[in-house]
Amino acid sequence: MRKRRICPKCGGPMVGYPAISRKDNQTEICSTCGLKEALDAYKNRG
């Protein structure tokens, strides 16, 4: 049986391939949080 993985950022389940957090460049987060971090970085570039 697979171990259920939980996203440390939102507390939701991590399904499929995880994303790597842009905050520390090593923490695995769910793909939804990864997308949110990427969009925030795009909005705040400058």
mmCIF file of the N, C-alpha and C atoms, coordinates in Angstrom:
data_MODEL
# 
_entry.id   MODEL 
# 
loop_
_atom_site.group_PDB 
_atom_site.id 
_atom_site.type_symbol 
_atom_site.label_atom_id 
_atom_site.label_alt_id 
_atom_site.label_comp_id 
_atom_site.label_asym_id 
_atom_site.label_entity_id 
_atom_site.label_seq_id 
_atom_site.pdbx_PDB_ins_code 
_atom_site.Cartn_x 
_atom_site.Cartn_y 
_atom_site.Cartn_z 
_atom_site.occupancy 
_atom_site.B_iso_or_equiv 
_atom_site.pdbx_formal_charge 
_atom_site.auth_seq_id 
_atom_site.auth_comp_id 
_atom_site.auth_asym_id 
_atom_site.auth_atom_id 
_atom_site.pdbx_PDB_model_num 
ATOM 1   N N  . MET A 1 1  ? 0.823  -1.176 0.000   1.00 0.00 ? 1  MET A N  1 
ATOM 2   C CA . MET A 1 1  ? 0.000  0.000  0.000   1.00 0.00 ? 1  MET A CA 1 
ATOM 3   C C  . MET A 1 1  ? 0.877  1.253  0.000   1.00 0.00 ? 1  MET A C  1 
ATOM 4   N N  . ARG A 1 2  ? 0.477  2.240  -0.786  1.00 0.00 ? 2  ARG A N  1 
ATOM 5   C CA . ARG A 1 2  ? 1.243  3.478  -0.873  1.00 0.00 ? 2  ARG A CA 1 
ATOM 6   C C  . ARG A 1 2  ? 0.991  4.376  0.330   1.00 0.00 ? 2  ARG A C  1 
ATOM 7   N N  . LYS A 1 3  ? 2.034  5.083  0.735   1.00 0.00 ? 3  LYS A N  1 
ATOM 8   C CA . LYS A 1 3  ? 1.906  6.051  1.802   1.00 0.00 ? 3  LYS A CA 1 
ATOM 9   C C  . LYS A 1 3  ? 1.270  7.317  1.217   1.00 0.00 ? 3  LYS A C  1 
ATOM 10  N N  . ARG A 1 4  ? 0.250  7.830  1.873   1.00 0.00 ? 4  ARG A N  1 
ATOM 11  C CA . ARG A 1 4  ? -0.417 9.037  1.412   1.00 0.00 ? 4  ARG A CA 1 
ATOM 12  C C  . ARG A 1 4  ? 0.452  10.244 1.757   1.00 0.00 ? 4  ARG A C  1 
ATOM 13  N N  . ARG A 1 5  ? 0.746  11.034 0.754   1.00 0.00 ? 5  ARG A N  1 
ATOM 14  C CA . ARG A 1 5  ? 1.596  12.197 0.957   1.00 0.00 ? 5  ARG A CA 1 
ATOM 15  C C  . ARG A 1 5  ? 0.740  13.452 1.085   1.00 0.00 ? 5  ARG A C  1 
ATOM 16  N N  . ILE A 1 6  ? 1.116  14.308 2.008   1.00 0.00 ? 6  ILE A N  1 
ATOM 17  C CA . ILE A 1 6  ? 0.387  15.533 2.297   1.00 0.00 ? 6  ILE A CA 1 
ATOM 18  C C  . ILE A 1 6  ? 1.268  16.737 1.950   1.00 0.00 ? 6  ILE A C  1 
ATOM 19  N N  . CYS A 1 7  ? 0.682  17.719 1.278   1.00 0.00 ? 7  CYS A N  1 
ATOM 20  C CA . CYS A 1 7  ? 1.404  18.943 0.928   1.00 0.00 ? 7  CYS A CA 1 
ATOM 21  C C  . CYS A 1 7  ? 1.664  19.742 2.201   1.00 0.00 ? 7  CYS A C  1 
ATOM 22  N N  . PRO A 1 8  ? 2.932  20.117 2.464   1.00 0.00 ? 8  PRO A N  1 
ATOM 23  C CA . PRO A 1 8  ? 3.231  20.879 3.678   1.00 0.00 ? 8  PRO A CA 1 
ATOM 24  C C  . PRO A 1 8  ? 2.721  22.323 3.619   1.00 0.00 ? 8  PRO A C  1 
ATOM 25  N N  . LYS A 1 9  ? 2.410  22.798 2.439   1.00 0.00 ? 9  LYS A N  1 
ATOM 26  C CA . LYS A 1 9  ? 1.965  24.180 2.293   1.00 0.00 ? 9  LYS A CA 1 
ATOM 27  C C  . LYS A 1 9  ? 0.461  24.336 2.536   1.00 0.00 ? 9  LYS A C  1 
ATOM 28  N N  . CYS A 1 10 ? -0.361 23.478 1.934   1.00 0.00 ? 10 CYS A N  1 
ATOM 29  C CA . CYS A 1 10 ? -1.816 23.624 2.035   1.00 0.00 ? 10 CYS A CA 1 
ATOM 30  C C  . CYS A 1 10 ? -2.477 22.514 2.851   1.00 0.00 ? 10 CYS A C  1 
ATOM 31  N N  . GLY A 1 11 ? -1.754 21.437 3.106   1.00 0.00 ? 11 GLY A N  1 
ATOM 32  C CA . GLY A 1 11 ? -2.317 20.330 3.865   1.00 0.00 ? 11 GLY A CA 1 
ATOM 33  C C  . GLY A 1 11 ? -3.141 19.362 3.035   1.00 0.00 ? 11 GLY A C  1 
ATOM 34  N N  . GLY A 1 12 ? -3.225 19.605 1.738   1.00 0.00 ? 12 GLY A N  1 
ATOM 35  C CA . GLY A 1 12 ? -3.982 18.732 0.854   1.00 0.00 ? 12 GLY A CA 1 
ATOM 36  C C  . GLY A 1 12 ? -3.153 17.544 0.387   1.00 0.00 ? 12 GLY A C  1 
ATOM 37  N N  . PRO A 1 13 ? -3.799 16.578 -0.248  1.00 0.00 ? 13 PRO A N  1 
ATOM 38  C CA . PRO A 1 13 ? -3.063 15.406 -0.734  1.00 0.00 ? 13 PRO A CA 1 
ATOM 39  C C  . PRO A 1 13 ? -2.210 15.748 -1.950  1.00 0.00 ? 13 PRO A C  1 
ATOM 40  N N  . MET A 1 14 ? -1.051 15.110 -2.037  1.00 0.00 ? 14 MET A N  1 
ATOM 41  C CA . MET A 1 14 ? -0.197 15.272 -3.214  1.00 0.00 ? 14 MET A CA 1 
ATOM 42  C C  . MET A 1 14 ? -0.455 14.082 -4.123  1.00 0.00 ? 14 MET A C  1 
ATOM 43  N N  . VAL A 1 15 ? -1.009 14.357 -5.290  1.00 0.00 ? 15 VAL A N  1 
ATOM 44  C CA . VAL A 1 15 ? -1.368 13.328 -6.251  1.00 0.00 ? 15 VAL A CA 1 
ATOM 45  C C  . VAL A 1 15 ? -0.448 13.485 -7.464  1.00 0.00 ? 15 VAL A C  1 
ATOM 46  N N  . GLY A 1 16 ? 0.063  12.377 -7.970  1.00 0.00 ? 16 GLY A N  1 
ATOM 47  C CA . GLY A 1 16 ? 0.934  12.441 -9.137  1.00 0.00 ? 16 GLY A CA 1 
ATOM 48  C C  . GLY A 1 16 ? 2.311  12.968 -8.769  1.00 0.00 ? 16 GLY A C  1 
ATOM 49  N N  . TYR A 1 17 ? 2.905  13.700 -9.691  1.00 0.00 ? 17 TYR A N  1 
ATOM 50  C CA . TYR A 1 17 ? 4.243  14.241 -9.476  1.00 0.00 ? 17 TYR A CA 1 
ATOM 51  C C  . TYR A 1 17 ? 4.166  15.526 -8.657  1.00 0.00 ? 17 TYR A C  1 
ATOM 52  N N  . PRO A 1 18 ? 5.030  15.670 -7.654  1.00 0.00 ? 18 PRO A N  1 
ATOM 53  C CA . PRO A 1 18 ? 5.018  16.897 -6.865  1.00 0.00 ? 18 PRO A CA 1 
ATOM 54  C C  . PRO A 1 18 ? 5.743  18.032 -7.602  1.00 0.00 ? 18 PRO A C  1 
ATOM 55  N N  . ALA A 1 19 ? 5.508  19.239 -7.130  1.00 0.00 ? 19 ALA A N  1 
ATOM 56  C CA . ALA A 1 19 ? 6.246  20.409 -7.595  1.00 0.00 ? 19 ALA A CA 1 
ATOM 57  C C  . ALA A 1 19 ? 7.316  20.707 -6.546  1.00 0.00 ? 19 ALA A C  1 
ATOM 58  N N  . ILE A 1 20 ? 8.308  21.468 -6.934  1.00 0.00 ? 20 ILE A N  1 
ATOM 59  C CA . ILE A 1 20 ? 9.343  21.903 -5.998  1.00 0.00 ? 20 ILE A CA 1 
ATOM 60  C C  . ILE A 1 20 ? 9.065  23.357 -5.642  1.00 0.00 ? 20 ILE A C  1 
ATOM 61  N N  . SER A 1 21 ? 9.036  23.654 -4.353  1.00 0.00 ? 21 SER A N  1 
ATOM 62  C CA . SER A 1 21 ? 8.741  25.001 -3.900  1.00 0.00 ? 21 SER A CA 1 
ATOM 63  C C  . SER A 1 21 ? 9.805  25.977 -4.377  1.00 0.00 ? 21 SER A C  1 
ATOM 64  N N  . ARG A 1 22 ? 9.361  27.139 -4.802  1.00 0.00 ? 22 ARG A N  1 
ATOM 65  C CA . ARG A 1 22 ? 10.282 28.199 -5.214  1.00 0.00 ? 22 ARG A CA 1 
ATOM 66  C C  . ARG A 1 22 ? 10.872 28.910 -4.009  1.00 0.00 ? 22 ARG A C  1 
ATOM 67  N N  . LYS A 1 23 ? 10.297 28.708 -2.841  1.00 0.00 ? 23 LYS A N  1 
ATOM 68  C CA . LYS A 1 23 ? 10.768 29.385 -1.626  1.00 0.00 ? 23 LYS A CA 1 
ATOM 69  C C  . LYS A 1 23 ? 12.147 28.879 -1.193  1.00 0.00 ? 23 LYS A C  1 
ATOM 70  N N  . ASP A 1 24 ? 12.321 27.552 -1.178  1.00 0.00 ? 24 ASP A N  1 
ATOM 71  C CA . ASP A 1 24 ? 13.611 27.006 -0.746  1.00 0.00 ? 24 ASP A CA 1 
ATOM 72  C C  . ASP A 1 24 ? 14.255 26.097 -1.798  1.00 0.00 ? 24 ASP A C  1 
ATOM 73  N N  . ASN A 1 25 ? 13.559 25.887 -2.901  1.00 0.00 ? 25 ASN A N  1 
ATOM 74  C CA . ASN A 1 25 ? 14.080 25.123 -4.033  1.00 0.00 ? 25 ASN A CA 1 
ATOM 75  C C  . ASN A 1 25 ? 14.372 23.661 -3.699  1.00 0.00 ? 25 ASN A C  1 
ATOM 76  N N  . GLN A 1 26 ? 13.683 23.107 -2.680  1.00 0.00 ? 26 GLN A N  1 
ATOM 77  C CA . GLN A 1 26 ? 13.886 21.695 -2.369  1.00 0.00 ? 26 GLN A CA 1 
ATOM 78  C C  . GLN A 1 26 ? 12.653 21.006 -1.799  1.00 0.00 ? 26 GLN A C  1 
ATOM 79  N N  . THR A 1 27 ? 11.738 21.744 -1.180  1.00 0.00 ? 27 THR A N  1 
ATOM 80  C CA . THR A 1 27 ? 10.547 21.148 -0.583  1.00 0.00 ? 27 THR A CA 1 
ATOM 81  C C  . THR A 1 27 ? 9.554  20.734 -1.652  1.00 0.00 ? 27 THR A C  1 
ATOM 82  N N  . GLU A 1 28 ? 9.059  19.505 -1.551  1.00 0.00 ? 28 GLU A N  1 
ATOM 83  C CA . GLU A 1 28 ? 8.048  19.030 -2.489  1.00 0.00 ? 28 GLU A CA 1 
ATOM 84  C C  . GLU A 1 28 ? 6.674  19.485 -2.020  1.00 0.00 ? 28 GLU A C  1 
ATOM 85  N N  . ILE A 1 29 ? 5.924  20.112 -2.932  1.00 0.00 ? 29 ILE A N  1 
ATOM 86  C CA . ILE A 1 29 ? 4.575  20.591 -2.647  1.00 0.00 ? 29 ILE A CA 1 
ATOM 87  C C  . ILE A 1 29 ? 3.641  20.072 -3.730  1.00 0.00 ? 29 ILE A C  1 
ATOM 88  N N  . CYS A 1 30 ? 2.327  20.202 -3.517  1.00 0.00 ? 30 CYS A N  1 
ATOM 89  C CA . CYS A 1 30 ? 1.377  19.724 -4.524  1.00 0.00 ? 30 CYS A CA 1 
ATOM 90  C C  . CYS A 1 30 ? 1.445  20.622 -5.765  1.00 0.00 ? 30 CYS A C  1 
ATOM 91  N N  . SER A 1 31 ? 0.967  20.122 -6.868  1.00 0.00 ? 31 SER A N  1 
ATOM 92  C CA . SER A 1 31 ? 1.057  20.868 -8.119  1.00 0.00 ? 31 SER A CA 1 
ATOM 93  C C  . SER A 1 31 ? 0.227  22.151 -8.077  1.00 0.00 ? 31 SER A C  1 
ATOM 94  N N  . THR A 1 32 ? -0.868 22.163 -7.330  1.00 0.00 ? 32 THR A N  1 
ATOM 95  C CA . THR A 1 32 ? -1.682 23.378 -7.217  1.00 0.00 ? 32 THR A CA 1 
ATOM 96  C C  . THR A 1 32 ? -0.903 24.477 -6.508  1.00 0.00 ? 32 THR A C  1 
ATOM 97  N N  . CYS A 1 33 ? -0.238 24.152 -5.416  1.00 0.00 ? 33 CYS A N  1 
ATOM 98  C CA . CYS A 1 33 ? 0.579  25.138 -4.706  1.00 0.00 ? 33 CYS A CA 1 
ATOM 99  C C  . CYS A 1 33 ? 1.765  25.569 -5.562  1.00 0.00 ? 33 CYS A C  1 
ATOM 100 N N  . GLY A 1 34 ? 2.327  24.643 -6.330  1.00 0.00 ? 34 GLY A N  1 
ATOM 101 C CA . GLY A 1 34 ? 3.420  24.984 -7.236  1.00 0.00 ? 34 GLY A CA 1 
ATOM 102 C C  . GLY A 1 34 ? 2.974  25.986 -8.287  1.00 0.00 ? 34 GLY A C  1 
ATOM 103 N N  . LEU A 1 35 ? 1.781  25.796 -8.810  1.00 0.00 ? 35 LEU A N  1 
ATOM 104 C CA . LEU A 1 35 ? 1.236  26.728 -9.795  1.00 0.00 ? 35 LEU A CA 1 
ATOM 105 C C  . LEU A 1 35 ? 1.004  28.096 -9.165  1.00 0.00 ? 35 LEU A C  1 
ATOM 106 N N  . LYS A 1 36 ? 0.452  28.116 -7.955  1.00 0.00 ? 36 LYS A N  1 
ATOM 107 C CA . LYS A 1 36 ? 0.214  29.389 -7.266  1.00 0.00 ? 36 LYS A CA 1 
ATOM 108 C C  . LYS A 1 36 ? 1.525  30.137 -7.015  1.00 0.00 ? 36 LYS A C  1 
ATOM 109 N N  . GLU A 1 37 ? 2.569  29.414 -6.596  1.00 0.00 ? 37 GLU A N  1 
ATOM 110 C CA . GLU A 1 37 ? 3.862  30.055 -6.372  1.00 0.00 ? 37 GLU A CA 1 
ATOM 111 C C  . GLU A 1 37 ? 4.430  30.618 -7.676  1.00 0.00 ? 37 GLU A C  1 
ATOM 112 N N  . ALA A 1 38 ? 4.275  29.880 -8.759  1.00 0.00 ? 38 ALA A N  1 
ATOM 113 C CA . ALA A 1 38 ? 4.777  30.346 -10.052 1.00 0.00 ? 38 ALA A CA 1 
ATOM 114 C C  . ALA A 1 38 ? 4.029  31.597 -10.507 1.00 0.00 ? 38 ALA A C  1 
ATOM 115 N N  . LEU A 1 39 ? 2.710  31.611 -10.345 1.00 0.00 ? 39 LEU A N  1 
ATOM 116 C CA . LEU A 1 39 ? 1.928  32.785 -10.742 1.00 0.00 ? 39 LEU A CA 1 
ATOM 117 C C  . LEU A 1 39 ? 2.260  33.995 -9.868  1.00 0.00 ? 39 LEU A C  1 
ATOM 118 N N  . ASP A 1 40 ? 2.460  33.780 -8.565  1.00 0.00 ? 40 ASP A N  1 
ATOM 119 C CA . ASP A 1 40 ? 2.850  34.871 -7.681  1.00 0.00 ? 40 ASP A CA 1 
ATOM 120 C C  . ASP A 1 40 ? 4.213  35.445 -8.094  1.00 0.00 ? 40 ASP A C  1 
ATOM 121 N N  . ALA A 1 41 ? 5.139  34.577 -8.437  1.00 0.00 ? 41 ALA A N  1 
ATOM 122 C CA . ALA A 1 41 ? 6.462  35.025 -8.873  1.00 0.00 ? 41 ALA A CA 1 
ATOM 123 C C  . ALA A 1 41 ? 6.358  35.821 -10.176 1.00 0.00 ? 41 ALA A C  1 
ATOM 124 N N  . TYR A 1 42 ? 5.487  35.406 -11.060 1.00 0.00 ? 42 TYR A N  1 
ATOM 125 C CA . TYR A 1 42 ? 5.291  36.118 -12.334 1.00 0.00 ? 42 TYR A CA 1 
ATOM 126 C C  . TYR A 1 42 ? 4.678  37.502 -12.084 1.00 0.00 ? 42 TYR A C  1 
ATOM 127 N N  . LYS A 1 43 ? 3.687  37.565 -11.188 1.00 0.00 ? 43 LYS A N  1 
ATOM 128 C CA . LYS A 1 43 ? 3.033  38.843 -10.892 1.00 0.00 ? 43 LYS A CA 1 
ATOM 129 C C  . LYS A 1 43 ? 3.970  39.820 -10.221 1.00 0.00 ? 43 LYS A C  1 
ATOM 130 N N  . ASN A 1 44 ? 4.876  39.304 -9.381  1.00 0.00 ? 44 ASN A N  1 
ATOM 131 C CA . ASN A 1 44 ? 5.764  40.158 -8.577  1.00 0.00 ? 44 ASN A CA 1 
ATOM 132 C C  . ASN A 1 44 ? 7.116  40.414 -9.232  1.00 0.00 ? 44 ASN A C  1 
ATOM 133 N N  . ARG A 1 45 ? 7.290  39.960 -10.460 1.00 0.00 ? 45 ARG A N  1 
ATOM 134 C CA . ARG A 1 45 ? 8.584  40.193 -11.099 1.00 0.00 ? 45 ARG A CA 1 
ATOM 135 C C  . ARG A 1 45 ? 8.708  41.670 -11.449 1.00 0.00 ? 45 ARG A C  1 
ATOM 136 N N  . GLY A 1 46 ? 9.924  42.084 -11.560 1.00 0.00 ? 46 GLY A N  1 
ATOM 137 C CA . GLY A 1 46 ? 9.924  43.403 -11.876 1.00 0.00 ? 46 GLY A CA 1 
ATOM 138 C C  . GLY A 1 46 ? 10.878 44.378 -12.056 1.00 0.00 ? 46 GLY A C  1 
# 
